[in-house]
Amino acid sequence: MKAHDGIYLDGAWRPAAGRDVIEVVDPVGEQVIARVPAGDAVDVDAAVRAARAALPGWAATPPAERAARLTALRDVLAARKDEIAETVTAELGSPLAFSQAVHAAVPIAVAGSYAELAATHPFEEKVGNSTVFQEPIGVVGAITPWNYPLHQIVAKVAPALAAGCTVVLKPAEDTPLTAQLFAEAVHEAGVPAGVLNLVTGLGPVAGQALAEHPGVDLVSFTGSTAVGRRIAATAGAAVKKVALELGGKSANVILPSADLARAVGVGVANVMSNSGQTCSAWTRMLVHRDRYDEAVELAAAAAAKYADRIGPVVNAAQRDRVRGYIEKGVAEGARLVAGGPESPREQGYFVSPTVFADVTPGMAIAQEEIFGPVLSVLRYEDEEDALRIANGTVYGLAGAVWAGDEAEAVAFARRMETGQVDINGGRFNPLAPFGGYKQSGVGRELGAHGLAEYLQTKSLQF
């Protein structure tokens, strides 16, 4: 794959002002596969200026034309689906089949959904003697993570463009090649110059400069809660809007009436997906005491099947972090029933699919986001105890409830302090709002709720 040696600025690839480079490392072979510019504050300033210059024209573009550009973008991404999957596999380490089915296919669907919303959303409505307009919030600073590199980009850029905003994108330094491919697709789709600008760079340099820039009206960030707090503080000082999708420690609650084998099997698969590098993963499995031992046995057997199926984690630091949590879980008194801290391979940033039993709610492995293929199985006494445990973290991003009766599951889910709950294995919906309660974030992504983050409201009275 070819890496650009510049930043995408005002419709063209241009040399970066920053002289440093970022080395892109293959997590399987541990080899440098590409180098891209490490853009600095000067590059960010140039990108913001380009976005501001393009804003009036793009904001005034009729929604139908914005929809047409997003449709074209969807079609370009679809035509390059194989290239997208290969690129994500190369820099993230995801197995190719998963890259094709998820990393490439989901962003295409999301881009298509925003093409439709741009064409159908009521940007103007009558309310009594007022006409209410929904207008673009302005220039968006989009800071995206590495775990779902294209999906997270599209989930921010597509609604921003549908709303009439212009964007400066700062992707994660581990997966910049996917971001460069996206910028190529935007260019090919005929999006006007300056509407999207891409600056590859390090978070503390380019990301910080983007969050602080006075020319940015909204900062949309996905990543850790710790970094999200800093971005919120920076934006707050300027009274600047933020949209934050942060950490999670989601509960998979298996009520006594549930199909235990199915609930455990799907739950383990959810945690192991993308090598556990999913903020919404159901990393806490809650099982009634009467069925606990059976559930642990099922979970251990299911996890063992993933030993040769999942890819590595993204880099050496993440591998060491996850192993550190596994060692901490053992030290805290949890019981390893699958996996462990030892590396399953001699080369690559691999972590064994790991399951802990005898986990108590106060343990670090039950409270903190590990971001790796590690599942904690917790025992509960009754439904109120399950609810207390499920709600007993600082996070509230996602979750699941299983029960023999759907109404029973829904009643429990309504009491959970979390933004999205799957009932008996409910399917992913790209139109449903995604986002968290508590320290899991502010705002929502996807669908009409995601579009609303990039709009501001004006009313005229007659």
N, C-alpha and C positions, 0 to 999 in steps of 0.2 A: 504494500500500500504506500502511496505517496503522501508525505507530510509537507504542508506548506511551511515555508521558512519566514512567513510574515503574518500579520494580523489582517482580518477582513474589515476594512474601514471604508465607509462611504461607497460601497459597491465594488471594491477592488481589493486585491491582496497587496499589501504595502509593507515595506520594511518596518520592523518594530523599533521604537526608540530604545527600549531596554536591550542591553547587550548580552544578558544571560540567556541560557537555554534550559529547557526542561527535557530530561531524558525519559522516554516512554519505555517501560520495562515489561516484557512478557512474563506474566506471573507463573507460567508453566515452566519455561526454559530459563528464566531469570537472566535473560539477555536484553540489551538495549535494542529496540526495534525501530526507534525513530527519535528525532529531536525537534522540538518546536520552540518558538520564542517565549521567553518569560517576560511578558509585557509588564511595564511599570506604570507609575502614576501619570507620566506624560502620555503614554498610549491610551490610558483610560480617559484622560481629558480630551484627547483628540476624538475618541469614539463617542463620548458624550456630546461633544460639539456637533459631530456629524448627525447624531440622533436628534438633537434639538433643531438643527437646520431642516431635517426631513419631516419633523413633526407636523407643521401646519398643512403641508400637502397631503400627508397620509391621513391625518385626522379628518380632512375635508373630502377624502375619497369616499364615494358612496359605498354603503355596506355591501351592496351586491358585487362591486368590483373587488372589495377586500375578500369577499367570499370566493370569488373566482381565483384570486392569487393563492388562497389557502387550498382550494381544490387542486390547483396546479402543483402546489407543494406536496400534497398528499400523493398525487400521481407520480411525481419524481421520486419520492421516497419509496413508493411501491415498486417502481422500475429498478431501483437500486437496492432492493431488499436483501439480496444475497451479499452484496458488498457491505451493507450495514452489519449484517450478522457476522461476517468474517472480520470486520474491523473491531467489533465489540469483543469477539472471541480473542483476538490478538492482544488487546490491551487490558481486558478485564479477566480473561481466563475462563469465561463461561463456556461450557460445552456448546458446540455449534448448533445442535438441535434446539437447545434452550434459547440460544441467541436468535435463531430463526423464528421460533414460536412466540417468544416474549419480547426480547429486546428490539427486534425489528417490527414485528406485526402489531404490537400494542400501540406504538407511537403513530403508525399509519392510521389506525382506527381513530385515535384521538385527534389527529390533524383533520380527518374527515368530519368528525363531530363538530369541530369549530368552524369548518367551512359552512356547515348547515346552520349553526347558530348565528354566524355573521349575517347570513341571508334572512333569518327569520326572527331574530331578537327584536323586541319592541324598544328601539332606542328613543322613541317619542310616544307619549301617551297623554290623554286628557284626564285630569283629576279635578272635578268640579269646575271652578272658573280658572284653573291653572293648566298650563301645558308643561309637562315635566320632560326634560331632556336628560338622557344618559350620555355623557361625553367621555372621551379618553382621558385618563388621569395624567398622561404626559409621557415622559421618558422613564422607561423601566430599566432598572439594574437587575439582571437575572443572574444569580449565583447558584450553580447547579452541582450536584454530587456525582460520584463515580459509580454508584451501585447499579443504577439503571440510567446510563448516560444519555441515551437518546430520548427515552420516555420523559425524563425529568426536564430536558430542554423543551420538548414539544409541549409539555403540560404548562409551561410558562410562556413560551414565545407565541404559540398558536392563539391562546386567548388574548394576549396583549395585542397581536396584530389584528385579530377580529374586532377588538374594541377601538382600534385606531391609534394605538400607542406605537411608539418606536422603542427599540430595545438595544441595550448593550449587554452582551452575554459574556460572562466569565465562567467557563466550565472548570470542572475539577482537573487538577494537574495530572492525575493518573490516567484520565481518558480524554485527552484533547483531540485525538484523531477522529473520534466520532463527532465531536463538535465541529471540526473542520469540514467533515463530510456534510453535516447539516447546513453549514453556511454555503457550501457549493450548491446544495439542493435549493436553498432559498434564492440564490442567484439565478439558477436555471429556471425556477418557477416564475421569474419576472417580477419579483418584489422590488420596488424602487430602491435606488441607492440610498443608504443611510437609514433605512427602516430597521435593518438588523446590522449590528456591528459586533464582531467577535474579537475579544482580547484574551489570548491564553496567558496564564500567569499564575503565580502563587497566591494563596489566600491572604496571607498577611501583607502582601504588597498590592497586587492588582485588586483583589477582593475588597480589601480595606479602603483603597482609593475610590472604588466604585460606590461603596456604602456611604462614604463621607461626601461624595461630590455634590455640590449645591445644585448642579444641573439635573440631578436625578430626582424624580418625583415619587417613585415607589421602588423599594427594594424587595424583591422576591427571592427568598433564600430557602434552600433545602439542605439540611445537614444536622450537625449535632446541636443539642440544646445549649451547650456552653457557648458555641460561636453565635447561635441565634440570640442569646442574651446580649452579647456585645453589639451585634448589628442593631438590635432593638434600642439599645442605649444610645448608639450613635445617631440613629434615625430620629429618636425622640428629641434629641437636642435641637434638631432642625425642624421639628414638627412634621416629619416625613412619614408617609404611610409605609408599613411593612406587611408582608405576607410571609409567614414562617411555617414551614413544615419540618418538624424537628424529630426528636427521638421517640421511641416506643418500647413498651414491655408488655405486649398484649396478652390477654388471658384467653385461653381456649377452655371454656367451661363445659364439662360433660356431665349433664344431669343424670340421675339414676335411671331414668326411663329411656335413655339414648341407646342407639345401636353402638355399643362400645367399640367393636372392632373397626367399624367404618370411621367413627369419630377419632380414634387414635391413629388410624392409618392416614387419614387426610391431614390430621394435625401434625404428624411427623413430616409428611411431605411438604407441608407449608413451611416448617422451620428449615428444612434442608434446601428448599428452593433458593437458587442463586447463591449457594454456599452459605446460607444464613444471613446474607448481606441485604436484608429487607427490613426497613424500619417498622413495617406493620406486621412482621412475623409473629405468630402466636407462640412465643417462647416460654410461656407458662401454661402448662396443662393442669387443670384442676379436676380432680376425680374424687367421687364420694368414697369414704373409707371402706365401704363394703365391697367395692369393685377395684380398689386401688392396686392390689397386688397383680390382678389380671391385667390391668392397664399398663403397669410397668413392664410386665413380660411382653405384652404386645408392642409397646414402644421400643424396647430394646431390639426385638426381632426386626421391626420395620426399619430402624436406623441402620442396622447392619447391612441392609440391602443397598444403602446409598454409598457405601465405602468406595465403590468404583464408578459411581454415577456423577458425583458432584465435582465441580472444578475447584481450583484453589481460591483462597481469598486474594484480595487485590494486590497486596504488597507485603514485604517482610515485617513491617511495623504492625500491620493488622494481624498477621499470623501470630506474632509474639503477644499481642494484646489478648487475642482470643485464648491462646494457650495459658496465659497468665490467669484468666478468669477460671479456666478449668482447674488449674492448680489451686486457686482460691476456694473453689467449691469443695474440693477434697479436704482442704484445711478446715473449712467451716463445718465439716461433718456430713456433707451430702454423700450419697453412695453412687459411685459410677456403675452403671449397668450396660453401657455401650461407649465405645471410644475412649478418649483420654487425651492427655497432653502430648503424647509421643507422636512424632510425625509419621504419617502413613507411607510417605515416599521419600526417597533420598534427595530428589530435586523438585523444586516448585514450592509455592507457598500454601501447601495443603494442610488442612486440619481435619482430623478424624470426626465423622458424625458422632456426636456425643449426647448421651442421655443421663441425667442425674435423677435418682430417686431419693426419698426421704429429705426433700427440700422443704425448709420452713420459710414462711413469708419474709422474715427479716434478713435472710441471707443475701449477700451481694448478688449472687447469681439469680435471685428472684426479684431484685430491685433495680439493677443497673442494666443498661443496654449493652449486650456483648457484641452483637453484630457478627456472628459467626454461627456455624451449625451446631448449636448447643441448646438442648431442651431441658427444662426443669419441670419435674412432675411433682405437684403438690397435692396433699390430702386435705379434704374438707369434711366437716361433720354434718352439716345440714345446709340448706339453701342460703340462709342468712350468713353463715360462715363463708360460703363460696363467694357471696357478694362482697363481703368485707375484704376477702383476699383479692378478688378481681379488681376492686377499686383502691387497693392499698398501696399504690405506687404514685410517684409524681407525674406519671405519664397517663395518657388517655387517647391513643391514636386509633387502635383497631381492636378486634376481638372476634370471638366466635362463641356460639351457644348451640348445644346439641340436646335434643329431647325427643321422646317418642311422639309427643304432641306438639305441633308447631306453635300453638297458642301459648303453651307453657314456656317454650323457648323465647318467644317474643316478649312475654311478660317479664322474664328475667333480663333480657337484653335492654328493655326500656329503662331499667334501673342501673345499668352500667354507665360509668362516667367515661365514655369513650366516643369517638367521632364516627366510627363505622363498625358494624357488627354483622358477621355472616351467620345466617340461621341454617343449621343442618347442611352446611357446605354450600351456601349460596354462591352463585357465579359472580365473577368480576363484572362490574358495569361501568364502562368508561364515561357514562353520563351522570353517575351518582357522585355527589360531593365527597371529597376526600380531605380529611384534615382532623386535627385533634383537639381534645380538651386539655386543660391544665398545661403542663410544661411540654406538651407535644406540639404546641404551635398556636398560630393566630391566622385565621382565614381558612379558605377552602380552595382546592384545586379540582379541575374536571367539571364538565357540564356547564350549565347556566350559572351555578354558584361560583365556579372558577372564573367565568367571564366577568362576573360582578366585581371581582377584586380589582379589575383594571379600569373600572368606570367610576365617574363621579357624577353627582346629580345636580341639575340646575332647574329651577322652576320659574316660569313667567306667569304672572297673574293678570287677568283681563277683566 
